[in-house]
Amino acid sequence: MGLVHEYDPAWPGFAAAAVDEVAAALDGVVVAIEHIGSTSVPGLAAKPVIDLMAAVRDLPAATDREPALTGLGYVLVDTGMPGRLFYRREGRPVAYHLHLVPVDSWDGRNERILRDHLLETPTDLARYANLKRDLAARGITGDAYTRAKTALIQEMMDVARTRRGLEPVPVWEE
């Protein structure tokens, strides 16, 4: 299936260990940290990348802890978007992405909302898993892979955000 793998029940354990490491490295700065993304949803095909999202009181203070994160193998990536993103690509059998976001944006973060929606809605979980498998089988990767998922993700997010009393927002960030 290429870069997309069937769900691996080891992923939550990898995430839990990484959460503990990051929480210790950012002690006093992190308000909450969670496993997000496709590897956090049992049964969902995914790239073997553990996505973590950490809510922080102060992004500059969290970025000041970059040496501690670097010591764990994370590298800061400038995405040009709000928040901070760190990659740890040397991990095997998985890689890691750490998203640092302001605590005041935590409840409205699409990544968390989508994860919860997929956990709560088996039909959408199946639709999303099938789409990911199909795209991978056709060899679609990178930006084209992400764009090809956007319509379904937007549809699911509109439902999920409305259920939570939140306004729908575009899921594709240019």
Secondary structure by P-SEA (a helix, b strand, c coil): cccccccccaaaaaaaaaaaaaaaaacccccbbbbbccccccccccccbbbbbbbbccaaaaaaaaaaaaaabbbbbbccccbbbbbbcccccbbbbbbbbbcccccccaaaaaaaaaaacaaaaaaaaaaaaaaaaaccccaaaaaaaaaaaaaaaaaaaaaacccccccccc
